[in-house]
Amino acid sequence: MLDPKEVRAVIDDVVGNTKDPLRLTRDFLKQVEEEHKRVRQLEKKLAGLEAEKEKYGGNWAAAVSVLEQIEEAQSLTDQAKRKYAAVVRETEDVISRIGDEGQRRILSMRYIELISDWQSIADEVKLSKAAARRMHTAALPVVKEIIEQIEAEKKADRKSVV
């Protein structure tokens, strides 16, 4: 029998209920995916500009404009890649502090490896799809506590510096 709280948490996760007390935890974990998408979009824009550059071989004014756009897009892409790497490291740090190995593996697959298909995750950890989702849901309060602990450590470090 499923725990009604777990069922509610899964439903909230699917429909995006903002009243969910673990929403910030889920948002933290989803940062990697968001940054990954941002990097991919910028890389596509950069590739498009590179292709466009070829069209303006003899037209120096247009070519310079495209080159400036390429330089700007390259800079934004590099910044996005650095932010993505930082978010991945931060998320990996949080996940690595979880005591339960199964929970760590499920969260890593979902939020670092960006596997969105629950059946694939369940198959990998040799659980049913429902059991994998339950384990994921059970890990979220643990993640929340770890994030709060890290924030408290950062705050204490800032006070000791001052």
N, CA, C and O of each residue as an XYZ file, in Angstrom:
648
protein
N       0.848     -1.186      0.000
C       0.000      0.000      0.000
C       0.886      1.240      0.000
O       1.838      1.338      0.775
N       0.566      2.168     -0.863
C       1.334      3.397     -0.970
C       0.967      4.363      0.152
O      -0.198      4.488      0.532
N       1.971      5.032      0.664
C       1.775      6.067      1.673
C       1.154      7.289      0.988
O       1.695      7.765     -0.011
N       0.032      7.806      1.500
C      -0.622      8.962      0.863
C       0.296     10.177      0.721
O       0.175     10.928     -0.247
N       1.207     10.380      1.667
C       2.144     11.505      1.563
C       3.074     11.336      0.368
O       3.375     12.296     -0.342
N       3.524     10.103      0.160
C       4.400      9.839     -0.981
C       3.653     10.046     -2.291
O       4.195     10.616     -3.239
N       2.409      9.583     -2.342
C       1.594      9.761     -3.541
C       1.406     11.252     -3.811
O       1.539     11.693     -4.952
N       1.101     12.026     -2.780
C       0.903     13.479     -2.926
C       2.199     14.127     -3.419
O       2.159     15.003     -4.283
N       3.333     13.709     -2.884
C       4.612     14.285     -3.291
C       4.899     13.992     -4.758
O       5.397     14.857     -5.479
N       4.591     12.783     -5.202
C       4.803     12.427     -6.608
C       3.878     13.246     -7.499
O       4.301     13.753     -8.537
N       2.614     13.377     -7.095
C       1.661     14.180     -7.879
C       2.132     15.630     -7.933
O       2.124     16.246     -8.999
N       2.541     16.178     -6.791
C       3.044     17.557     -6.756
C       4.250     17.716     -7.664
O       4.396     18.733     -8.341
N       5.108     16.713     -7.675
C       6.289     16.760     -8.521
C       5.898     16.814     -9.992
O       6.482     17.568    -10.771
N       4.909     16.010    -10.365
C       4.487     15.934    -11.763
C       3.768     17.209    -12.197
O       4.039     17.726    -13.280
N       2.855     17.724    -11.367
C       2.073     18.900    -11.760
C       2.735     20.214    -11.373
O       2.267     21.280    -11.773
N       3.811     20.156    -10.603
C       4.540     21.376    -10.264
C       3.863     22.209     -9.199
O       3.822     23.434     -9.320
N       3.335     21.593     -8.166
C       2.676     22.315     -7.082
C       3.698     23.170     -6.349
O       4.639     22.643     -5.755
N       3.519     24.485     -6.386
C       4.482     25.389     -5.744
C       4.293     25.476     -4.237
O       5.144     26.037     -3.548
N       3.206     24.940     -3.710
C       2.994     24.940     -2.265
C       3.734     23.784     -1.598
O       3.781     23.700     -0.371
N       4.296     22.921     -2.379
C       5.025     21.765     -1.879
C       6.249     22.246     -1.099
O       7.055     23.002     -1.641
N       6.406     21.831      0.148
C       7.557     22.298      0.931
C       8.909     21.821      0.381
O       9.949     22.381      0.726
N       8.896     20.803     -0.459
C      10.145     20.311     -1.042
C      10.382     20.882     -2.434
O      11.318     20.460     -3.112
N       9.566     21.824     -2.874
C       9.708     22.407     -4.210
C      11.095     23.005     -4.388
O      11.714     22.823     -5.437
N      11.597     23.721     -3.375
C      12.927     24.323     -3.502
C      14.009     23.259     -3.636
O      15.002     23.454     -4.335
N      13.808     22.141     -2.964
C      14.753     21.035     -3.075
C      14.732     20.482     -4.491
O      15.784     20.241     -5.083
N      13.546     20.282     -5.031
C      13.426     19.783     -6.401
C      14.032     20.787     -7.386
O      14.726     20.415     -8.332
N      13.751     22.063     -7.137
C      14.310     23.107     -8.013
C      15.836     23.088     -7.968
O      16.491     23.237     -8.999
N      16.405     22.906     -6.770
C      17.859     22.813     -6.647
C      18.382     21.668     -7.499
O      19.345     21.833     -8.248
N      17.750     20.512     -7.385
C      18.211     19.339     -8.116
C      18.038     19.495     -9.626
O      18.805     18.917    -10.396
N      17.050     20.262    -10.053
C      16.788     20.431    -11.483
C      17.673     21.505    -12.129
O      17.618     21.706    -13.343
N      18.483     22.190    -11.325
C      19.376     23.211    -11.880
C      20.302     22.653    -12.950
O      20.571     23.313    -13.954
N      20.785     21.446    -12.735
C      21.717     20.840    -13.686
C      21.050     20.724    -15.052
O      21.639     21.084    -16.071
N      19.821     20.222    -15.067
C      19.104     20.066    -16.332
C      18.874     21.417    -17.005
O      19.039     21.550    -18.218
N      18.494     22.413    -16.215
C      18.248     23.744    -16.782
C      19.523     24.332    -17.375
O      19.497     24.896    -18.469
N      20.622     24.205    -16.670
C      21.888     24.741    -17.171
C      22.354     23.956    -18.398
O      22.918     24.531    -19.329
N      22.119     22.648    -18.397
C      22.477     21.815    -19.543
C      21.719     22.287    -20.780
O      22.301     22.423    -21.857
N      20.413     22.538    -20.623
C      19.600     23.028    -21.737
C      20.115     24.384    -22.218
O      20.181     24.632    -23.422
N      20.474     25.246    -21.296
C      20.977     26.577    -21.656
C      22.257     26.470    -22.473
O      22.412     27.158    -23.482
N      23.164     25.620    -22.046
C      24.411     25.420    -22.782
C      24.115     24.899    -24.179
O      24.689     25.382    -25.156
N      23.224     23.918    -24.285
C      22.889     23.345    -25.601
C      22.292     24.413    -26.521
O      22.626     24.462    -27.705
N      21.410     25.269    -25.989
C      20.807     26.333    -26.793
C      21.871     27.307    -27.293
O      21.856     27.709    -28.456
N      22.786     27.679    -26.412
C      23.846     28.606    -26.807
C      24.775     27.972    -27.834
O      25.231     28.641    -28.762
N      25.057     26.683    -27.671
C      25.896     25.994    -28.649
C      25.221     25.945    -30.019
O      25.887     26.089    -31.044
N      23.899     25.742    -30.039
C      23.162     25.740    -31.313
C      23.216     27.118    -31.957
O      23.411     27.237    -33.166
N      23.043     28.159    -31.144
C      23.098     29.533    -31.671
C      24.477     29.806    -32.251
O      24.600     30.384    -33.330
N      25.505     29.393    -31.536
C      26.870     29.592    -31.998
C      27.113     28.846    -33.311
O      27.731     29.392    -34.225
N      26.639     27.619    -33.410
C      26.796     26.844    -34.648
C      26.071     27.519    -35.799
O      26.576     27.543    -36.921
N      24.899     28.064    -35.536
C      24.154     28.776    -36.569
C      24.889     30.008    -37.049
O      24.921     30.301    -38.244
N      25.479     30.724    -36.111
C      26.254     31.919    -36.481
C      27.495     31.531    -37.280
O      27.860     32.214    -38.237
N      28.137     30.445    -36.892
C      29.321     29.979    -37.633
C      28.928     29.633    -39.073
O      29.663     29.945    -40.010
N      27.770     28.990    -39.247
C      27.296     28.644    -40.588
C      26.948     29.912    -41.369
O      27.205     30.001    -42.569
N      26.369     30.877    -40.685
C      25.992     32.138    -41.331
C      27.224     32.919    -41.790
O      27.186     33.614    -42.805
N      28.302     32.799    -41.043
C      29.548     33.504    -41.370
C      30.019     33.157    -42.783
O      30.533     34.015    -43.501
N      29.844     31.917    -43.169
C      30.291     31.453    -44.482
C      29.572     32.175    -45.625
O      30.134     32.333    -46.709
N      28.338     32.611    -45.388
C      27.548     33.288    -46.421
C      28.134     34.655    -46.803
O      27.944     35.128    -47.923
N      28.846     35.279    -45.858
C      29.275     36.664    -46.051
C      30.743     36.786    -46.427
O      31.401     37.750    -46.035
N      31.252     35.857    -47.156
C      32.662     35.848    -47.525
C      33.190     37.175    -48.030
O      34.205     37.651    -47.521
N      32.539     37.802    -49.021
C      33.053     39.041    -49.615
C      32.494     40.302    -48.999
O      33.039     41.382    -49.233
N      31.444     40.212    -48.232
C      30.806     41.378    -47.633
C      31.397     41.599    -46.236
O      30.943     41.017    -45.252
N      32.417     42.453    -46.180
C      33.174     42.636    -44.948
C      32.331     43.196    -43.814
O      32.476     42.757    -42.673
N      31.462     44.147    -44.093
C      30.638     44.756    -43.041
C      29.737     43.703    -42.390
O      29.646     43.621    -41.166
N      29.073     42.898    -43.231
C      28.195     41.854    -42.695
C      29.014     40.785    -41.977
O      28.601     40.264    -40.940
N      30.175     40.466    -42.540
C      31.029     39.446    -41.918
C      31.507     39.902    -40.546
O      31.530     39.107    -39.606
N      31.889     41.169    -40.415
C      32.347     41.700    -39.125
C      31.217     41.638    -38.109
O      31.435     41.276    -36.953
N      30.006     41.992    -38.539
C      28.851     41.933    -37.648
C      28.619     40.502    -37.152
O      28.373     40.278    -35.966
N      28.698     39.554    -38.060
C      28.507     38.149    -37.677
C      29.635     37.702    -36.756
O      29.391     36.980    -35.789
N      30.859     38.116    -37.039
C      31.991     37.746    -36.181
C      31.821     38.307    -34.770
O      32.158     37.646    -33.788
N      31.297     39.529    -34.676
C      31.039     40.106    -33.349
C      29.972     39.302    -32.612
O      30.082     39.062    -31.409
N      28.936     38.889    -33.345
C      27.889     38.070    -32.737
C      28.445     36.716    -32.296
O      28.078     36.191    -31.245
N      29.321     36.171    -33.106
C      29.949     34.890    -32.754
C      30.777     35.049    -31.481
O      30.717     34.202    -30.590
N      31.534     36.111    -31.398
C      32.368     36.352    -30.216
C      31.498     36.479    -28.971
O      31.811     35.914    -27.924
N      30.404     37.225    -29.095
C      29.490     37.382    -27.963
C      28.854     36.044    -27.588
O      28.774     35.701    -26.408
N      28.402     35.287    -28.594
C      27.789     33.981    -28.337
C      28.794     33.021    -27.712
O      28.444     32.234    -26.832
N      30.047     33.087    -28.170
C      31.090     32.225    -27.596
C      31.322     32.571    -26.131
O      31.475     31.680    -25.296
N      31.348     33.856    -25.821
C      31.532     34.295    -24.444
C      30.379     33.811    -23.563
O      30.602     33.289    -22.471
N      29.146     33.988    -24.043
C      27.977     33.528    -23.285
C      27.988     32.010    -23.116
O      27.630     31.500    -22.055
N      28.394     31.297    -24.148
C      28.466     29.835    -24.073
C      29.509     29.406    -23.048
O      29.264     28.496    -22.256
N      30.668     30.055    -23.061
C      31.713     29.725    -22.088
C      31.239     29.987    -20.656
O      31.485     29.182    -19.757
N      30.560     31.119    -20.452
C      30.023     31.439    -19.125
C      29.004     30.388    -18.701
O      29.017     29.924    -17.561
N      28.123     30.018    -19.624
C      27.099     29.018    -19.316
C      27.729     27.670    -18.977
O      27.258     26.974    -18.078
N      28.791     27.301    -19.693
C      29.477     26.030    -19.411
C      30.122     26.057    -18.027
O      30.091     25.060    -17.306
N      30.709     27.201    -17.655
C      31.299     27.307    -16.314
C      30.221     27.198    -15.234
O      30.405     26.516    -14.226
N      29.091     27.879    -15.458
C      28.002     27.800    -14.484
C      27.456     26.380    -14.412
O      27.179     25.878    -13.323
N      27.298     25.731    -15.560
C      26.817     24.357    -15.600
C      27.748     23.447    -14.796
O      27.286     22.631    -13.998
N      29.047     23.587    -15.006
C      30.013     22.759    -14.280
C      29.921     23.011    -12.778
O      30.008     22.073    -11.986
N      29.745     24.271    -12.382
C      29.630     24.597    -10.964
C      28.357     23.993    -10.367
O      28.383     23.468     -9.254
N      27.259     24.067    -11.094
C      25.991     23.509    -10.616
C      26.100     21.989    -10.506
O      25.601     21.398     -9.548
N      26.746     21.360    -11.477
C      26.938     19.906    -11.412
C      27.763     19.539    -10.177
O      27.407     18.621     -9.438
N      28.868     20.261     -9.956
C      29.708     19.970     -8.773
C      28.924     20.142     -7.476
O      29.012     19.307     -6.576
N      28.163     21.221     -7.384
C      27.380     21.490     -6.179
C      26.333     20.397     -5.964
O      26.149     19.922     -4.843
N      25.657     20.004     -7.023
C      24.632     18.964     -6.917
C      25.266     17.617     -6.577
O      24.735     16.869     -5.756
N      26.397     17.308     -7.206
C      27.105     16.063     -6.882
C      27.533     16.050     -5.416
O      27.465     15.010     -4.761
N      27.973     17.198     -4.898
C      28.375     17.288     -3.495
C      27.203     16.968     -2.581
O      27.338     16.199     -1.629
N      26.051     17.561     -2.876
C      24.862     17.308     -2.050
C      24.475     15.832     -2.124
O      24.240     15.196     -1.097
N      24.410     15.296     -3.325
C      23.998     13.903     -3.487
C      24.994     12.956     -2.827
O      24.594     11.940     -2.259
N      26.277     13.273     -2.891
C      27.290     12.389     -2.303
C      27.177     12.293     -0.789
O      27.688     11.343     -0.195
N      26.529     13.245     -0.160
C      26.370     13.240      1.303
C      25.193     12.404      1.779
O      24.998     12.242      2.983
N      24.411     11.875      0.857
C      23.265     11.038      1.233
C      23.783      9.678      1.667
O      24.610      9.069      0.988
N      23.290      9.213      2.800
C      23.781      7.958      3.363
C      23.359      6.710      2.610
O      24.121      5.746      2.542
N      22.181      6.708      2.054
C      21.649      5.529      1.382
C      22.175      5.463     -0.052
O      21.944      6.368     -0.854
N      22.886      4.376     -0.358
C      23.496      4.230     -1.681
C      22.452      4.194     -2.803
O      22.676      4.756     -3.875
N      21.325      3.545     -2.562
C      20.265      3.477     -3.571
C      19.695      4.857     -3.887
O      19.471      5.201     -5.047
N      19.470      5.632     -2.845
C      18.976      6.997     -3.046
C      19.997      7.834     -3.814
O      19.641      8.593     -4.715
N      21.260      7.687     -3.450
C      22.326      8.429     -4.155
C      22.311      8.080     -5.638
O      22.382      8.966     -6.490
N      22.220      6.789     -5.946
C      22.255      6.348     -7.344
C      21.052      6.882     -8.125
O      21.201      7.364     -9.248
N      19.866      6.796     -7.528
C      18.659      7.277     -8.204
C      18.748      8.780     -8.453
O      18.441      9.242     -9.551
N      19.164      9.544     -7.450
C      19.275     10.997     -7.625
C      20.359     11.351     -8.639
O      20.192     12.283     -9.425
N      21.451     10.625     -8.626
C      22.512     10.883     -9.614
C      22.026     10.616    -11.028
O      22.286     11.398    -11.943
N      21.328      9.519    -11.198
C      20.816      9.200    -12.534
C      19.818     10.261    -12.990
O      19.835     10.688    -14.145
N      18.963     10.676    -12.084
C      17.889     11.617    -12.434
C      18.421     13.044    -12.654
O      18.007     13.724    -13.593
N      19.337     13.492    -11.787
C      19.706     14.907    -11.793
C      21.121     15.208    -12.290
O      21.418     16.358    -12.615
N      21.984     14.224    -12.357
C      23.325     14.443    -12.909
C      23.396     13.853    -14.314
O      23.823     14.522    -15.255
N      22.977     12.600    -14.449
C      22.992     11.950    -15.764
C      21.790     12.369    -16.614
O      21.739     12.082    -17.810
N      20.825     13.048    -15.989
C      19.636     13.593    -16.653
C      18.797     12.523    -17.357
O      18.307     12.719    -18.470
N      18.649     11.393    -16.676
C      17.766     10.335    -17.178
C      16.366     10.639    -16.658
O      16.126     10.594    -15.451
N      15.453     10.944    -17.553
C      14.109     11.343    -17.123
C      13.118     10.179    -17.129
O      12.041     10.286    -16.542
N      13.463      9.085    -17.775
C      12.569      7.936    -17.859
C      12.700      7.084    -16.589
O      13.738      6.471    -16.338
N      11.629      7.064    -15.802
C      11.664      6.336    -14.539
C      11.874      4.836    -14.738
O      12.489      4.183    -13.895
N      11.381      4.296    -15.822
C      11.566      2.862    -16.053
C      13.040      2.541    -16.261
O      13.523      1.518    -15.776
N      13.752      3.394    -16.969
C      15.196      3.193    -17.174
C      15.943      3.249    -15.854
O      16.839      2.444    -15.601
N      15.571      4.203    -15.018
C      16.208      4.318    -13.699
C      15.911      3.066    -12.882
O      16.812      2.477    -12.286
N      14.646      2.663    -12.859
C      14.254      1.480    -12.087
C      14.994      0.238    -12.557
O      15.450     -0.565    -11.743
N      15.114      0.079    -13.870
C      15.826     -1.081    -14.410
C      17.290     -1.066    -13.969
O      17.848     -2.104    -13.614
N      17.895      0.097    -13.993
C      19.314      0.224    -13.624
C      19.563     -0.145    -12.161
O      20.561     -0.791    -11.839
N      18.649      0.271    -11.276
C      18.842     -0.016     -9.850
C      18.122     -1.282     -9.407
O      18.089     -1.620     -8.224
N      17.539     -1.980    -10.396
C      16.877     -3.267    -10.161
C      15.737     -3.161     -9.133
O      15.640     -3.941     -8.185
N      14.881     -2.155     -9.372
C      13.686     -1.965     -8.565
C      12.511     -1.786     -9.518
O      12.686     -1.575    -10.718
N      11.306     -1.877     -8.951
C      10.139     -1.538     -9.769
C      10.132     -0.018     -9.957
O      10.781      0.719     -9.214
N       9.406      0.416    -10.938
C       9.307      1.850    -11.208
C       8.728      2.577     -9.985
O       9.220      3.637     -9.598
N       7.690      2.003     -9.386
C       7.059      2.610     -8.205
C       8.043      2.678     -7.037
O       8.100      3.680     -6.325
N       8.821      1.603     -6.842
C       9.782      1.589     -5.740
C      10.885      2.624     -5.965
O      11.336      3.267     -5.017
N      11.312      2.784     -7.193
C      12.338      3.791     -7.503
C      11.801      5.195     -7.231
O      12.515      6.037     -6.686
N      10.561      5.448     -7.602
C       9.955      6.766     -7.340
C       9.792      7.001     -5.845
O      10.012      8.110     -5.358
N       9.405      5.952     -5.116
C       9.273      6.083     -3.656
C      10.622      6.394     -3.020
O      10.722      7.237     -2.127
N      11.660      5.703     -3.490
C      12.997      5.947     -2.956
C      13.426      7.387     -3.269
O      14.023      8.050     -2.421
N      13.130      7.864     -4.460
C      13.427      9.242     -4.854
C      12.714     10.219     -3.913
O      13.314     11.161     -3.396
N      11.425      9.967     -3.709
C      10.625     10.844     -2.850
C      11.144     10.834     -1.423
O      11.174     11.872     -0.762
N      11.554      9.666     -0.945
C      12.097      9.560      0.411
C      13.426     10.298      0.542
O      13.779     10.747      1.632
N      14.155     10.424     -0.546
C      15.457     11.101     -0.506
C      15.331     12.619     -0.463
O      16.248     13.297     -0.001
N      14.223     13.159     -0.932
C      14.099     14.616     -1.021
C      14.218     15.337      0.326
O      14.908     16.354      0.396
N      13.571     14.852      1.405
C      13.771     15.521      2.700
C      15.234     15.444      3.171
O      15.729     16.357      3.831
N      15.901     14.366      2.831
C      17.319     14.226      3.177
C      18.133     15.275      2.419
O      19.022     15.907      2.989
N      17.828     15.454      1.144
C      18.514     16.465      0.334
C      18.274     17.852      0.929
O      19.191     18.668      1.021
N      17.039     18.103      1.327
C      16.698     19.403      1.927
C      17.547     19.651      3.169
O      18.088     20.742      3.345
N      17.664     18.657      4.019
C      18.479     18.794      5.233
C      19.945     19.053      4.882
O      20.595     19.887      5.511
N      20.455     18.354      3.901
C      21.851     18.532      3.493
C      22.070     19.945      2.954
O      23.070     20.583      3.279
N      21.145     20.432      2.137
C      21.261     21.792      1.606
C      21.259     22.796      2.753
O      22.064     23.727      2.763
N      20.363     22.614      3.715
C      20.311     23.513      4.875
C      21.603     23.443      5.680
O      22.084     24.465      6.171
N      22.165     22.249      5.819
C      23.421     22.066      6.543
C      24.562     22.789      5.822
O      25.380     23.452      6.460
N      24.615     22.660      4.500
C      25.656     23.331      3.722
C      25.526     24.850      3.849
O      26.522     25.557      4.002
N      24.284     25.341      3.783
C      24.059     26.787      3.934
C      24.505     27.263      5.315
O      25.104     28.331      5.438
N      24.218     26.480      6.352
C      24.642     26.840      7.706
C      26.167     26.852      7.812
O      26.739     27.722      8.469
N      26.826     25.884      7.163
C      28.291     25.842      7.159
C      28.869     27.069      6.454
O      29.840     27.660      6.926
N      28.271     27.448      5.327
C      28.740     28.634      4.592
C      28.568     29.892      5.437
O      29.440     30.760      5.473
N      27.417     29.972      6.120
C      27.146     31.138      6.971
C      28.160     31.213      8.113
O      28.675     32.286      8.429
N      28.436     30.077      8.717
C      29.424     30.035      9.809
C      30.812     30.414      9.304
O      31.555     31.108      9.998
N      31.167     29.964      8.100
C      32.461     30.298      7.504
C      32.561     31.795      7.246
O      33.610     32.392      7.488
N      31.497     32.407      6.764
C      31.498     33.852      6.503
C      31.661     34.637      7.794
O      32.360     35.649      7.825
N      31.010     34.169      8.870
C      31.135     34.851     10.168
C      32.548     34.729     10.729
O      33.059     35.662     11.350
N      33.174     33.578     10.509
C      34.524     33.380     11.054
C      35.563     34.203     10.287
O      36.619     34.531     10.827
N      35.260     34.537      9.021
C      36.169     35.361      8.217
C      36.101     36.811      8.665
O      37.108     37.520      8.667
N      34.916     37.242      9.041
C      34.708     38.655      9.416
C      35.177     38.925     10.779
O      35.078     40.057     11.253
